[in-house]
Amino acid sequence: MISAYTGTQIRAAEQPFLAAGMGAVLMQRASYGLANAIVDELRSRGRRLYGASVAVLAGKGNNGGDGLFAASFLAARGMRTTAVLTAGAAHPEALAAFERAGGRVHVLTDVNAGELAAHVAGADVVIDAVLGTGAQGGLRGAAAALVDGLDSGASRLVVACDIPSGVDADTGEAHAPVLSADLTVTFGAAKVGLLADPGADHAGRVQVVPIGIEEHLPWPSLRRLEPADLGQLLPRPGRRSHKYSRGVLGVVAGSADYPGAAVLACRGALAAGAGMVRYLGPPEVANLVRQSCPEVVCSTGSVADTRVQAWLVGSGMGPGDTDQLRRAYDAVESGLPVIADAGALPALPDVLGPQVVLTPHAGELAALLDRLGADYERSAVEANTLGAVRHAAALTEATVLLKGATTLVASPFQDFYSQADGTPWMATAGSGDVLAGIIGALLAQVGPGVGRFRDAGIDPDERWAAIAALGASLHGLAGNAAAAGGPLTAGRIADAVPGVWAGLTGTLRAQ
């Protein structure tokens, strides 16, 4: 499991070392790790080391010092190094080491920003070491002009030192202009802002370099499940399991306008291991579900008369689907775990509970927050996804999953997850319905296996956010498997789930 921390948490963990006079040691560890990461990245790309050119954009603080020391190490490997001092000064010891290693130094001004941008653009490697985790806001003045003047270069490797300049380490907000990195080498632990959009858009691949402060870190602000975690958390049937003990999911989804949403939600649930799926809805939609998924038990009855372990509500429903919306409301009032998607979101009570998982996209989340009295536009949600999902969880007391390139999950217990396992090809109609089905099936199966959450370091009472993150990751991995680098449909995502599941739990047999 990847643990991520705010800049404040990282600085607090560093403080005992700084008080003991070990600041220079931490900087040497960070800069040496940064240099080695650049060497490894160049080699993995089949690029030369000796004679390659490196340009460091160095601020006046410790971040700039890390970049300058790293460049001095690279100079010892035969690389040609240049530094652009963006604030007219730099960390003294690091600058001296850089000059001793033969590096050339330029001081950035308003006058030479364009000239230096052209010079930096021609480098093989650009190290962004201007602003660190403690910076407020983004680049200004000549530094902003320099970054604005860097056109995108296909062959240039951009490496961010700790965090891309202009990205907020605590929230992931991005203050333009930001030089998007191919690789971010971050020190001590991952920063929250690297795992939340829009910061994640600029971070590229994130590599953590240990520097010795790790044992002093507190409980993480955000976590990301990795494949080993998924294999541990995915439910497994026991020898004497039967369809009812495996988890029964009730589905209230679909409408005359969007009957396919019900089908895709049911397919996602079946693929994710539900022992039985019961569908409630209009006769014409029930007939389509029955034809497409003969395993599903279909009914036009009520929530009160349907025995299930969890509910899925909302996919493919609109404000005019009064009978379905009544069922959705009743499902939430039942007290059982519920995943509420799309059309159900405007019709639910304002205050819910952690066992209710809401799955909005950015526009739906903005509308939900607006209904609850928070003034949000979609653009505001997209500019600070972590802040928006945190706010929604606090207001609704529900678990909130914000769908996107990076999926964020927040619980009212202030438990946060970030998953980014999918592919852009998953931006296709019905993908969210399959996701709802996957998470619904996992909610229905949670009962017998609560202990596995404790074993994974997750409080069983706070398992709902982990289940949502688990479903999002499984959905993303299935999408990647189904796409194989090209277009796909939502149905193919559902079809790929069992194979991905088997691989994660170690039961996939060699053909």
TAZI-V525432 format. One record per backbone hydrogen bond with DSSP energy under -0.5 kcal/mol. CO is the residue of the C=O (numbers start at 1). NH is the residue of the N-H. Records with the same first field share a line. If there is no record, write none. Layout:
CO = NH  NH
This chain:
2 = 224
3 = 190
4 = 221  222
5 = 192
6 = 10
7 = 11
8 = 12
9 = 13
10 = 14
11 = 15
12 = 16
14 = 17  18
15 = 19
16 = 20
17 = 22
18 = 21
22 = 26
23 = 27
24 = 28
25 = 29
26 = 30
27 = 31
28 = 32
29 = 33
30 = 34
31 = 35
32 = 36
33 = 37
34 = 38
35 = 39
36 = 40
37 = 41
38 = 42
39 = 43
40 = 44
41 = 45
42 = 47
43 = 46
49 = 52
52 = 80
53 = 124  125
54 = 82
55 = 57  127
56 = 58  84
57 = 59  129
58 = 86  87
61 = 65
62 = 66
63 = 67
64 = 68
65 = 69
66 = 70
67 = 71
68 = 72
69 = 73
70 = 74
71 = 75
72 = 76
73 = 77
74 = 77  79
75 = 78
78 = 51
79 = 81
80 = 54
81 = 104
82 = 56
83 = 85  106
84 = 58  86
85 = 88  108
89 = 87
91 = 95
92 = 96
93 = 97
94 = 98
95 = 99
96 = 100
97 = 101
98 = 103
99 = 102
104 = 83
106 = 85  108
109 = 113
112 = 116
113 = 117
114 = 118
115 = 119
116 = 120
117 = 121
118 = 122
119 = 122
120 = 123
124 = 157
125 = 55
126 = 128  159
127 = 57  129
128 = 161
129 = 59
132 = 135
140 = 143  144
141 = 145
142 = 146
143 = 147
144 = 148
145 = 149
147 = 150
149 = 151
152 = 154
156 = 158
157 = 126  159
158 = 182  183
159 = 128
160 = 162  185
161 = 163
164 = 167
166 = 175
168 = 172
169 = 193
171 = 386
172 = 199
173 = 168
174 = 176
175 = 139
177 = 139
178 = 180
182 = 205
183 = 160  185
184 = 186  207
185 = 162
186 = 209
187 = 189
190 = 5
191 = 194  195
192 = 195
196 = 199  200
197 = 385
198 = 201  202
199 = 202  203
200 = 204
202 = 181
205 = 184  207
207 = 186
208 = 210
209 = 188
213 = 216
214 = 217
222 = 4
223 = 418
224 = 2
226 = 229  230
227 = 231
228 = 232
229 = 233
230 = 234
238 = 241
242 = 246
244 = 247
247 = 249  275  276
248 = 309  310
249 = 278
250 = 252  312
251 = 253  280
252 = 314
258 = 261  262
259 = 262  263
260 = 264
261 = 265
262 = 266
263 = 267
264 = 268
265 = 269
266 = 270
267 = 271
268 = 272
269 = 274
270 = 273
276 = 249
277 = 297
278 = 251
279 = 299
280 = 253
282 = 286
283 = 287
284 = 288
285 = 289
286 = 290
287 = 291
288 = 292
289 = 293
293 = 296
296 = 298
297 = 279
299 = 281
303 = 306
305 = 307
306 = 308
309 = 337
310 = 250
311 = 339
312 = 252
313 = 341
314 = 317  343
315 = 254
318 = 321
320 = 322
321 = 325
322 = 326
323 = 327
324 = 328
325 = 329
326 = 330
327 = 331
328 = 332
329 = 333
330 = 334
331 = 334  336
332 = 335
337 = 311
338 = 340  357
339 = 313  341
340 = 359
341 = 344
342 = 345
344 = 347  348
345 = 348
353 = 356  399
355 = 338  357
356 = 358  399
357 = 340
358 = 401
360 = 403
361 = 365
362 = 366
363 = 367
364 = 368
365 = 369
366 = 370
367 = 371
368 = 372
369 = 374
370 = 373
374 = 376
377 = 381
378 = 382
379 = 383
380 = 384
384 = 388
385 = 389
386 = 390
387 = 391
388 = 392
389 = 393
390 = 394
391 = 395
392 = 396
393 = 397
396 = 352
398 = 400
399 = 358  401
400 = 402  410
401 = 403
402 = 408
405 = 407
406 = 408
407 = 419
408 = 402
409 = 417
410 = 400
411 = 414
414 = 416
415 = 411
416 = 223
417 = 409
419 = 407
423 = 426
424 = 427
426 = 428
428 = 431
429 = 490
430 = 434
431 = 435
432 = 436
433 = 437
434 = 438
435 = 439
436 = 440
437 = 441
438 = 442
439 = 443
440 = 444
441 = 445
443 = 446
446 = 449
447 = 450
449 = 452
450 = 453  454
451 = 455
452 = 456
453 = 458
454 = 457
459 = 462
460 = 463
462 = 465  466
463 = 467
464 = 468
465 = 469
466 = 470
467 = 471
468 = 472
469 = 473
470 = 474
471 = 475
472 = 476
473 = 477
474 = 478
475 = 479
476 = 480
477 = 481
478 = 482
479 = 483
480 = 484
483 = 486
489 = 493
490 = 494
491 = 495
492 = 496
493 = 497
494 = 497  498
496 = 500
497 = 501
498 = 502
499 = 503
500 = 504
501 = 505
502 = 506  507  508
503 = 506
507 = 509
